[in-house]
């Protein structure tokens, strides 16, 4: 399919244009920064499976400097992650969905590439049976790394249940990744040390 731009040059269809071109296409006011409406239009092509909650989460996660807009650098840092998430949502039939999945998606989007890599390494290291899931015993070992030795058994179980969104009794990689923000909060919930 050939598309000709207004200036007569050959242009690619919107779905096949590179992300930096998507950014430029949607920057209607030319300020090199996407407001939410412009960002939403770009995301319709970049991550078509995102619902309103995912779009809002993606916008806030991308606006790392808190300016109220997403500049080109901020957009480019996260766009491949958003594309992958959208594709994953399509494969699993998720997206534009429930409040629980929306919260998980927001948590997932808030992770930096470094945090995602760290989480992946932890998951692989402690998934001893290579099942693609962490059982409670494997999860305990991970939590000792994340929250330290002082986390009580009761809090360990609460953390496990919070991560196990589908209630299977195991935590798959997506659940683990989506729960990273919450899991790190358990660092502060250690049992007091005995004197």
N, CA and C of each residue as an Amber inpcrd file, in Angstrom:
protein
   585
   0.8460000  -1.1780000   0.0000000   0.0000000   0.0000000   0.0000000
   0.8910000   1.2410000   0.0000000   0.6860000   2.1180000  -0.9440000
   1.4670000   3.3450000  -1.0470000   0.5830000   4.5040000  -0.6220000
   1.1480000   5.3420000   0.2150000   0.4400000   6.5320000   0.6590000
   1.3240000   7.7250000   0.3250000   0.7450000   8.7570000  -0.2580000
   1.5100000   9.9410000  -0.6160000   1.1460000  11.0500000   0.3640000
   2.1820000  11.6510000   0.9570000   1.9750000  12.7360000   1.9110000
   1.5580000  13.9990000   1.1670000   1.0910000  15.0130000   1.9110000
   0.6310000  16.2570000   1.3030000   1.7290000  16.9420000   0.5010000
   2.9930000  16.7880000   0.9130000   4.0890000  17.4340000   0.1810000
   4.5520000  16.6060000  -1.0190000   3.8540000  15.5180000  -1.3470000
   4.1470000  14.7160000  -2.5050000   5.1180000  13.5720000  -2.2770000
   5.7380000  13.5080000  -1.0840000   6.6650000  12.4150000  -0.7810000
   5.8950000  11.1380000  -0.4730000   6.5480000  10.0120000  -0.7170000
   5.9750000   8.7180000  -0.3790000   5.9500000   8.5880000   1.1410000
   4.8390000   8.1970000   1.6990000   4.7210000   8.0540000   3.1530000
   4.2490000   6.6480000   3.4840000   4.6480000   6.1690000   4.6290000
   4.1920000   4.8620000   5.0980000   2.8400000   4.9980000   5.7710000
   2.0130000   3.9380000   5.7410000   0.7690000   3.9760000   6.5110000
   1.1070000   4.1910000   7.9880000   0.2240000   4.7980000   8.7400000
   0.4730000   5.1720000  10.1370000   0.9730000   4.0010000  10.9780000
   0.4110000   2.8010000  10.7930000   0.7950000   1.6570000  11.6140000
   2.2490000   1.2420000  11.3720000   2.8380000   1.5900000  10.2410000
   4.1900000   1.1470000   9.9220000   5.2220000   2.2500000  10.0720000
   4.8040000   3.4260000  10.4740000   5.7480000   4.5310000  10.6440000
   6.5140000   4.3420000  11.9460000   7.7980000   4.6860000  11.9710000
   8.5860000   4.5240000  13.1970000   8.0770000   5.4390000  14.3140000
   8.3710000   5.0700000  15.5710000   7.8520000   5.8350000  16.7090000
   8.1840000   7.3240000  16.6820000   9.3840000   7.7060000  16.2580000
   9.7080000   9.1360000  16.2320000   8.8090000   9.8800000  15.2330000
   8.4170000   9.1950000  14.1570000   7.4950000   9.7970000  13.1960000
   6.0860000   9.8730000  13.7790000   5.7110000   8.8460000  14.5660000
   4.4020000   8.8750000  15.2420000   4.3320000  10.1050000  16.1570000
   5.4250000  10.3380000  16.8780000   5.4810000  11.4910000  17.7790000
   5.2550000  12.7830000  16.9900000   6.0210000  12.9540000  15.9170000
   5.9200000  14.1700000  15.1050000   4.5220000  14.3210000  14.5050000
   3.9330000  13.2040000  14.0520000   2.5870000  13.2490000  13.4570000
   1.5450000  13.7620000  14.4380000   1.7090000  13.4190000  15.7160000
   0.6820000  13.7680000  16.7030000   0.9550000  15.0690000  17.4460000
   2.1350000  15.6290000  17.2990000   2.4820000  16.8960000  17.9580000
   1.8300000  18.0360000  17.1810000   0.5000000  18.1560000  17.3220000
  -0.2960000  19.0940000  16.5270000   0.1530000  20.5430000  16.6480000
   0.5370000  20.9590000  17.8530000   0.9150000  22.3620000  18.0450000
   2.4050000  22.6130000  17.8360000   3.1660000  21.5650000  17.5090000
   4.5740000  21.7130000  17.1770000   5.4820000  22.1490000  18.3120000
   5.0630000  21.9000000  19.5570000   5.8760000  22.3370000  20.7030000
   6.8630000  21.2670000  21.1740000   6.9990000  20.1610000  20.4140000
   7.8930000  19.0500000  20.7430000   7.5210000  18.3890000  22.0740000
   6.2430000  18.4440000  22.3830000   5.7280000  17.8560000  23.6230000
   4.2830000  17.4520000  23.3680000   3.9200000  16.2340000  23.7740000
   2.5480000  15.7600000  23.5740000   1.7270000  15.9970000  24.8300000
   0.5950000  16.7050000  24.6790000  -0.3550000  16.7790000  25.7880000
  -1.1130000  15.4520000  25.8040000  -2.0270000  15.2720000  26.7520000
  -2.6890000  13.9740000  26.8710000  -3.4490000  13.5940000  25.6010000
  -4.1560000  14.5350000  24.9940000  -4.9340000  14.2270000  23.7850000
  -4.0210000  13.8100000  22.6380000  -2.9170000  14.5120000  22.4630000
  -1.9580000  14.1540000  21.4130000  -1.3250000  12.7890000  21.7030000
  -0.9730000  12.5700000  22.9680000  -0.3860000  11.2960000  23.3930000
  -1.3630000  10.1530000  23.1100000  -2.6210000  10.3810000  23.4390000
  -3.6590000   9.3670000  23.2300000  -3.7620000   8.9990000  21.7440000
  -3.6910000   9.9820000  20.8670000  -3.7520000   9.7220000  19.4250000
  -2.5550000   8.9000000  18.9640000  -1.3680000   9.2210000  19.4750000
  -0.1770000   8.4490000  19.1220000  -0.3140000   7.0180000  19.6210000
  -0.8500000   6.8490000  20.8110000  -0.9680000   5.5260000  21.4100000
  -2.0140000   4.6700000  20.7120000  -2.9890000   5.2820000  20.0420000
  -3.9740000   4.5030000  19.2860000  -3.2860000   3.6690000  18.2100000
  -2.1520000   4.1540000  17.7250000  -1.3910000   3.4340000  16.7000000
  -0.3090000   2.5710000  17.3470000   0.3870000   3.1410000  18.3150000
   1.5080000   2.4560000  18.9810000   1.0260000   1.2870000  19.8390000
  -0.0220000   1.5120000  20.6190000  -0.5200000   0.4950000  21.5560000
  -2.0480000   0.4590000  21.4970000  -2.6020000  -0.0950000  20.4140000
  -4.0460000  -0.0360000  20.1870000  -4.9000000  -0.7890000  21.2180000
  -4.3070000  -1.6600000  22.0150000  -5.0850000  -2.4300000  22.9820000
  -5.2210000  -1.7440000  24.3320000  -4.6360000  -0.5720000  24.4830000
  -4.7320000   0.1550000  25.7500000  -6.1160000   0.7800000  25.8980000
  -6.6840000   0.6120000  27.0750000  -7.9250000   1.2860000  27.4230000
  -7.6060000   2.6260000  28.0760000  -8.6270000   3.2930000  28.5850000
  -8.4540000   4.6130000  29.1950000  -7.4960000   4.5570000  30.3790000
  -7.6520000   3.5800000  31.2510000  -6.7820000   3.4850000  32.4320000
  -5.3280000   3.2590000  32.0230000  -5.1020000   2.3920000  31.0350000
  -3.7460000   2.1410000  30.5750000  -3.1480000   3.3870000  29.9390000
  -3.9610000   4.1140000  29.1660000  -3.4790000   5.3470000  28.5350000
  -3.0730000   6.3820000  29.5730000  -3.9110000   6.5360000  30.5990000
  -3.5770000   7.4980000  31.6610000  -2.3150000   7.0670000  32.3980000
  -2.2230000   5.7830000  32.6970000  -1.0340000   5.2690000  33.3750000
   0.2090000   5.4470000  32.5180000   0.0850000   5.1840000  31.2150000
   1.2140000   5.3290000  30.2960000   1.6440000   6.7900000  30.2040000
   0.6780000   7.6930000  30.1590000   0.9910000   9.1270000  30.0730000
   1.7460000   9.5820000  31.3150000   1.2260000   9.2320000  32.4800000
   1.8770000   9.6490000  33.7290000   3.2420000   8.9900000  33.9080000
   3.3630000   7.7360000  33.4990000   4.6530000   7.0470000  33.5950000
   5.6710000   7.6660000  32.6350000   5.2070000   8.1340000  31.4850000
   6.1050000   8.7250000  30.4920000   6.5480000  10.1290000  30.8750000
   5.6860000  10.8570000  31.5390000   5.9910000  12.2440000  31.9270000
   6.9120000  12.2420000  33.1470000   8.1460000  11.8250000  32.9280000
   9.0720000  11.6280000  34.0440000   9.5090000  12.9260000  34.7150000
   9.4440000  14.0420000  33.9860000   9.8450000  15.3110000  34.6030000
   8.6720000  16.0570000  35.2310000   7.4590000  15.4810000  35.1400000
   6.2850000  16.0820000  35.7720000   5.8180000  17.3790000  35.1350000
   6.1400000  17.5790000  33.8630000   5.7980000  18.8320000  33.1820000
   4.3390000  18.9040000  32.7330000   3.6520000  17.7690000  32.7560000
   2.2730000  17.7520000  32.2830000   2.1780000  17.3990000  30.8080000
   3.3240000  17.0960000  30.2010000   3.3850000  16.6920000  28.8090000
   4.5070000  15.6840000  28.6300000   4.4830000  15.0060000  27.5020000
   5.4980000  13.9840000  27.2110000   6.3470000  14.4830000  26.0440000
   7.6250000  14.7670000  26.3260000   8.5040000  15.2170000  25.2430000
   8.9990000  14.0110000  24.4420000   9.7120000  14.2840000  23.3630000
  10.1320000  13.2220000  22.4540000  11.0290000  12.1930000  23.1480000
  11.9720000  12.6570000  23.9830000  12.8560000  11.7220000  24.6880000
  12.0610000  10.8080000  25.6170000  11.1130000  11.3840000  26.3620000
  10.2880000  10.5910000  27.2790000   9.4730000   9.5600000  26.4940000
   8.9210000   9.9810000  25.3710000   8.1130000   9.0950000  24.5300000
   8.9640000   7.9450000  23.9990000  10.1350000   8.2710000  23.4760000
  10.9910000   7.2640000  22.8580000  11.5150000   6.2450000  23.8820000
  11.7080000   6.6540000  25.1200000  12.2090000   5.7450000  26.1500000
  11.2100000   4.6450000  26.4800000   9.9230000   4.9090000  26.3220000
   8.9050000   3.9540000  26.7540000   8.1000000   3.3240000  25.6220000
   8.2070000   3.8540000  24.4190000   7.3130000   3.4150000  23.3490000
   7.4350000   1.9200000  23.0450000   8.6380000   1.3650000  23.0270000
   8.7600000  -0.0680000  22.7120000   8.1240000  -0.9180000  23.8090000
   8.2270000  -0.4790000  25.0630000   7.5890000  -1.2050000  26.1590000
   6.0600000  -1.1720000  25.9910000   5.5220000   0.0070000  25.6150000
   4.0740000   0.1110000  25.4190000   3.6130000  -0.7700000  24.2630000
   4.3910000  -0.8160000  23.1940000   4.0440000  -1.6770000  22.0580000
   4.0060000  -3.1330000  22.5080000   5.0180000  -3.5560000  23.2590000
   5.0850000  -4.9420000  23.7170000   3.9150000  -5.2580000  24.6500000
   3.6080000  -4.3380000  25.5470000   2.4880000  -4.5550000  26.4680000
   1.1830000  -4.6940000  25.7060000   0.9970000  -3.8490000  24.7050000
  -0.2250000  -3.9050000  23.9100000  -0.3330000  -5.2410000  23.1770000
   0.7930000  -5.6980000  22.6210000   0.7990000  -6.9960000  21.9390000
   0.5030000  -8.1260000  22.9240000   1.1030000  -8.0480000  24.1210000
   0.8390000  -9.0600000  25.1430000  -0.6280000  -9.0540000  25.5570000
  -1.2070000  -7.8590000  25.6580000  -2.6210000  -7.7480000  26.0270000
  -3.5040000  -8.3860000  24.9640000  -3.1210000  -8.2060000  23.7080000
  -3.8920000  -8.7970000  22.6140000  -3.8250000 -10.3210000  22.6720000
  -2.6320000 -10.8580000  22.9310000  -2.4470000 -12.3100000  22.9950000
  -3.2330000 -12.9370000  24.1370000  -3.2730000 -12.2470000  25.2770000
  -3.9420000 -12.8050000  26.4490000  -5.4100000 -12.4130000  26.5390000
  -5.8640000 -11.5390000  25.6380000  -7.2480000 -11.0990000  25.6750000
  -7.4910000 -10.0740000  26.7610000  -6.4260000  -9.5270000  27.3400000
  -6.5740000  -8.5020000  28.3780000  -6.6900000  -7.1460000  27.7060000
  -6.8520000  -6.1370000  28.5330000  -6.8640000  -4.7720000  28.0180000
  -8.2370000  -4.1850000  28.0480000  -8.2560000  -2.8900000  28.0270000
  -9.4710000  -2.0950000  28.1230000 -10.4120000  -2.7200000  29.1490000
  -9.8040000  -3.2540000  30.2230000 -10.5760000  -4.1120000  31.0970000
 -10.7610000  -3.6460000  32.5120000 -10.5500000  -4.5660000  33.4180000
 -10.9470000  -4.4440000  34.8010000 -10.0730000  -3.5050000  35.5940000
 -10.5510000  -3.1100000  36.7460000  -9.7950000  -2.2340000  37.6310000
  -8.5240000  -2.9140000  38.1110000  -8.6030000  -4.2030000  38.3930000
  -7.4200000  -4.9280000  38.8640000  -6.3430000  -4.9490000  37.7880000
  -6.7320000  -5.2290000  36.5380000  -5.7260000  -5.2460000  35.4880000
  -5.2240000  -3.8410000  35.2290000  -6.0660000  -2.8260000  35.3870000
  -5.6330000  -1.4470000  35.1970000  -4.5790000  -1.0610000  36.2160000
  -4.7830000  -1.4380000  37.4580000  -3.7910000  -1.1380000  38.4920000
  -2.4900000  -1.8570000  38.1910000  -2.5770000  -3.0990000  37.7640000
  -1.3770000  -3.8540000  37.4170000  -0.6490000  -3.2100000  36.2490000
  -1.3980000  -2.7750000  35.2440000  -0.7780000  -2.1410000  34.0840000
  -0.0920000  -0.8430000  34.4790000  -0.7280000  -0.0500000  35.3500000
  -0.1000000   1.1980000  35.8010000   1.2020000   0.8980000  36.5250000
   1.1990000  -0.1220000  37.3890000   2.4200000  -0.5050000  38.1010000
   3.4910000  -0.9490000  37.1180000   3.0990000  -1.7230000  36.1340000
   4.0410000  -2.2050000  35.1380000   4.6600000  -1.0490000  34.3670000
   3.8400000  -0.0830000  33.9920000   4.3270000   1.0460000  33.2160000
   5.2290000   1.9560000  34.0200000   5.0850000   1.9410000  35.3250000
   5.9070000   2.8040000  36.1610000   7.3360000   2.2850000  36.2990000
   7.5950000   1.0600000  35.8820000   8.9290000   0.4790000  36.0060000
   9.8640000   1.0000000  34.9230000  11.0990000   1.2590000  35.3210000
  12.1200000   1.6230000  34.3430000  12.6310000   0.3480000  33.6950000
  13.3660000   0.4950000  32.6100000  13.9470000  -0.6670000  31.9360000
  14.8800000  -1.4200000  32.8870000  15.6150000  -0.6730000  33.7080000
  16.5280000  -1.2970000  34.6740000  15.7590000  -2.1100000  35.7190000
  14.6350000  -1.5660000  36.2030000  13.8170000  -2.2880000  37.1850000
  13.2140000  -3.5460000  36.5820000  12.7970000  -3.4630000  35.3340000
  12.2400000  -4.6390000  34.6520000  13.3000000  -5.7250000  34.5010000
  14.5150000  -5.3070000  34.1390000  15.6080000  -6.2600000  33.9690000
  15.9520000  -6.9150000  35.3050000  16.0040000  -6.1150000  36.3680000
  16.2880000  -6.6410000  37.7070000  15.2170000  -7.6520000  38.1250000
  13.9480000  -7.3080000  37.8760000  12.8440000  -8.2100000  38.2160000
  12.9470000  -9.5100000  37.4190000  13.2870000  -9.4080000  36.1480000
  13.4170000 -10.6020000  35.3120000  14.5370000 -11.5100000  35.8330000
  15.6640000 -10.9120000  36.2170000  16.7810000 -11.7050000  36.7420000
  16.3880000 -12.4150000  38.0400000  15.6940000 -11.6910000  38.9290000
  15.2400000 -12.3070000  40.1830000  14.2880000 -13.4600000  39.9020000
  13.3340000 -13.2250000  39.0110000  12.3440000 -14.2510000  38.7020000
  13.0250000 -15.5090000  38.1660000  13.9060000 -15.3290000  37.2020000
  14.5930000 -16.4820000  36.6030000  15.4710000 -17.2040000  37.6200000
  16.1430000 -16.4350000  38.4680000  17.0410000 -17.0330000  39.4610000
  16.2850000 -17.9150000  40.4500000  15.1040000 -17.4680000  40.8800000
  14.3860000 -18.1920000  41.9230000  13.2970000 -19.1290000  41.4080000
  13.0290000 -19.1110000  40.1030000  12.1140000 -20.0910000  39.5070000
  12.9180000 -21.3700000  39.2850000  13.2360000 -22.0420000  40.3780000
  14.1560000 -23.1860000  40.3740000  13.6870000 -24.3280000  39.4760000
  12.3810000 -24.5770000  39.4570000  11.8740000 -25.6880000  38.6470000
  11.5990000 -25.2810000  37.1930000  11.8860000 -24.0270000  36.8490000
  11.7260000 -23.4950000  35.4810000  10.3030000 -23.6690000  34.9510000
   9.3340000 -23.5340000  35.8700000   7.9360000 -23.6950000  35.4890000
   7.3340000 -22.4280000  34.8890000   8.0510000 -21.3190000  35.0110000
   7.4960000 -20.0420000  34.5530000   6.6130000 -19.4040000  35.6050000
   6.6080000 -19.9970000  36.8050000   5.8130000 -19.4740000  37.9260000
   6.6240000 -19.6260000  39.2100000   6.3270000 -18.7460000  40.1630000
   6.9280000 -18.8730000  41.4850000   5.8930000 -19.4560000  42.4320000
   6.2360000 -20.5460000  43.1000000   5.3670000 -21.0360000  44.1660000
   5.7370000 -20.2520000  45.4280000   5.0530000 -20.5180000  46.5240000
   5.2720000 -19.7160000  47.7290000   6.7070000 -19.8450000  48.2410000
   7.2820000 -21.0420000  48.1980000   8.6530000 -21.2430000  48.6870000
   9.6440000 -20.4230000  47.8560000   9.4550000 -20.4190000  46.5330000
  10.3360000 -19.6400000  45.6670000  10.1290000 -18.1440000  45.8940000
   8.8700000 -17.7510000  46.0660000   8.5330000 -16.3500000  46.3010000
   9.1690000 -15.8400000  47.6000000   9.1690000 -16.6710000  48.6390000
   9.7910000 -16.2980000  49.9260000  11.2420000 -15.8870000  49.7420000
  11.9600000 -16.6580000  48.9300000  13.3730000 -16.3700000  48.6910000
  13.5460000 -15.0330000  47.9640000  12.6700000 -14.7780000  46.9970000
  12.7070000 -13.5050000  46.2690000  12.4330000 -12.3500000  47.2310000
  11.4400000 -12.5250000  48.0950000  11.0710000 -11.4440000  49.0190000
  12.1740000 -11.1480000  50.0280000  12.9880000 -12.1310000  50.3560000
  14.1240000 -11.8740000  51.2500000  15.1190000 -10.9380000  50.5790000
  15.2090000 -11.0160000  49.2600000  16.0750000 -10.1000000  48.5100000
  15.4210000  -8.7190000  48.4230000  14.1390000  -8.6880000  48.1010000
  13.4310000  -7.4180000  47.8990000  13.2220000  -6.6680000  49.2140000
  12.7200000  -7.3690000  50.2270000  12.3210000  -6.7050000  51.4710000
  13.2780000  -6.9490000  52.6300000  14.2090000  -7.8420000  52.4710000
  15.1410000  -8.1420000  53.5540000  14.6420000  -9.3000000  54.4080000
  15.4610000  -9.6840000  55.3530000  15.1950000 -10.8510000  56.2030000
  14.0510000 -10.6440000  57.1960000  13.7470000  -9.4060000  57.5290000
  12.8380000  -9.1500000  58.6420000  11.3520000  -9.2110000  58.3470000
  10.9400000  -9.5870000  57.1630000   9.5170000  -9.6180000  56.8330000
   8.8540000 -10.8190000  57.5060000   7.7830000 -10.5610000  58.2520000
   7.0970000 -11.6370000  58.9750000   6.4220000 -12.6020000  58.0020000
   6.1400000 -13.8260000  58.4730000   5.4600000 -14.8190000  57.6430000
   4.0830000 -14.3360000  57.2090000   3.3760000 -13.6580000  58.1210000
   2.0380000 -13.1500000  57.7870000   2.1170000 -12.1180000  56.6600000
   3.0940000 -11.2130000  56.7420000   3.2440000 -10.2090000  55.6870000
   3.7420000 -10.8340000  54.3910000   4.5590000 -11.8610000  54.5100000
   5.0410000 -12.5780000  53.3250000   3.8520000 -13.1800000  52.5710000
   2.9320000 -13.7750000  53.3150000   1.7410000 -14.3690000  52.7140000
   0.8460000 -13.2900000  52.0840000   0.6960000 -12.1480000  52.7640000
  -0.1020000 -11.0470000  52.2040000   0.5060000 -10.5650000  50.8860000
   1.8180000 -10.4190000  50.8740000   2.5030000  -9.9700000  49.6540000
   2.2750000 -10.9780000  48.5150000   2.3530000 -12.2680000  48.8430000
   2.1400000 -13.3210000  47.8510000   0.7200000 -13.2320000  47.2800000
  -0.2500000 -13.0980000  48.1650000  -1.6540000 -13.0280000  47.7320000
  -1.9190000 -11.7890000  46.8870000  -1.2660000 -10.6710000  47.2190000
  -1.4410000  -9.4500000  46.4300000  -0.9050000  -9.6210000  45.0150000
   0.1630000 -10.3730000  44.8860000   0.7850000 -10.6040000  43.5680000
   0.0260000 -11.6290000  42.7400000  -0.5490000 -12.6110000  43.3870000
  -1.2360000 -13.7090000  42.7010000  -2.6300000 -13.2480000  42.2720000
  -2.6680000 -12.3980000  41.2420000  -3.9220000 -11.7690000  40.8040000
  -4.9550000 -12.7660000  40.3050000  -4.5060000 -13.8610000  39.6880000
  -5.4700000 -14.8220000  39.1420000  -5.8500000 -15.9070000  40.1450000
  -5.2540000 -15.8740000  41.3500000  -5.6350000 -16.8090000  42.4150000
  -5.2450000 -18.2550000  42.1800000  -4.2160000 -18.5080000  41.3770000
  -3.8260000 -19.8840000  41.0740000  -2.9450000 -20.5100000  42.1540000
  -2.4400000 -19.6840000  43.0700000  -1.5110000 -20.1940000  44.0780000
  -0.0680000 -20.1460000  43.6100000   0.1460000 -19.6050000  42.4310000
   1.4800000 -19.3820000  41.8800000   1.5070000 -18.0000000  41.2490000
   2.7010000 -17.4400000  41.1180000   2.8460000 -16.1130000  40.5240000
   3.6200000 -16.2570000  39.2180000   2.9470000 -15.9330000  38.1130000
   3.6490000 -15.9970000  36.8340000   4.4650000 -14.7260000  36.6430000
   5.2540000 -14.6860000  35.5850000   6.1700000 -13.5610000  35.3810000
   5.4250000 -12.2350000  35.2470000   4.3070000 -12.2170000  34.5110000
   3.5500000 -10.9690000  34.3350000   3.0330000 -10.4600000  35.6770000
   2.5240000 -11.3620000  36.5130000   2.0460000 -10.9550000  37.8390000
   3.2000000 -10.4130000  38.6780000   4.3360000 -11.0880000  38.6000000
   5.5160000 -10.6740000  39.3610000   5.9780000  -9.2910000  38.9110000
   6.0300000  -9.0890000  37.6160000   6.4620000  -7.8150000  37.0650000
   5.4910000  -6.7020000  37.4420000   4.2070000  -6.9660000  37.2840000
   3.1900000  -5.9640000  37.6110000   3.1630000  -5.6390000  39.0980000
   3.5990000  -6.5700000  39.9340000   3.5730000  -6.3620000  41.3830000
   4.8230000  -5.7330000  41.9610000   5.7960000  -5.3970000  41.1330000
   7.0700000  -4.8850000  41.6450000   6.9320000  -3.6560000  42.5370000
   6.1200000  -2.7090000  42.1310000   5.9590000  -1.4860000  42.9250000
   5.4190000  -1.8270000  44.3080000   4.4120000  -2.6980000  44.3500000
   3.8250000  -3.0970000  45.6320000   4.8050000  -3.9170000  46.4710000
   5.5400000  -4.8060000  45.8350000   6.4690000  -5.6590000  46.5790000
   7.5460000  -4.8320000  47.2730000   8.0020000  -3.7900000  46.6160000
   9.0500000  -2.9460000  47.2130000   8.5390000  -2.1970000  48.4360000
   7.2380000  -1.9880000  48.5160000   6.6620000  -1.3100000  49.6920000
   6.7980000  -2.1670000  50.9510000   6.9590000  -3.4760000  50.7700000
   7.0760000  -4.3640000  51.9290000   8.3960000  -4.1780000  52.6570000
   9.3360000  -3.4820000  52.0590000  10.5980000  -3.1870000  52.7410000
  10.3470000  -2.4820000  54.0650000   9.3630000  -1.6050000  54.0900000
   9.0700000  -0.8390000  55.2910000   8.2200000  -1.5980000  56.3040000
   7.7080000  -2.7580000  55.9350000   6.7750000  -3.4840000  56.7910000
   7.4310000  -4.6770000  57.4840000   8.6630000  -4.5160000  57.8470000
   9.3730000  -5.6040000  58.5280000   8.9270000  -5.7010000  59.9700000
   9.0880000  -6.8940000  60.5420000   8.7840000  -7.0420000  61.9580000
   9.9220000  -6.4020000  62.7580000   9.6040000  -5.8390000  63.9030000
  10.6550000  -5.1590000  64.6800000  11.7210000  -6.1420000  65.1270000
  12.9650000  -5.6540000  65.1670000  14.0790000  -6.4890000  65.6040000
  14.0340000  -6.6420000  67.1280000  14.3960000  -7.8250000  67.5970000
  14.4340000  -8.0750000  69.0320000  15.7110000  -7.4780000  69.6030000
  15.5820000  -6.8720000  70.7750000  16.7430000  -6.2380000  71.4170000
  17.3120000  -7.1080000  72.4950000
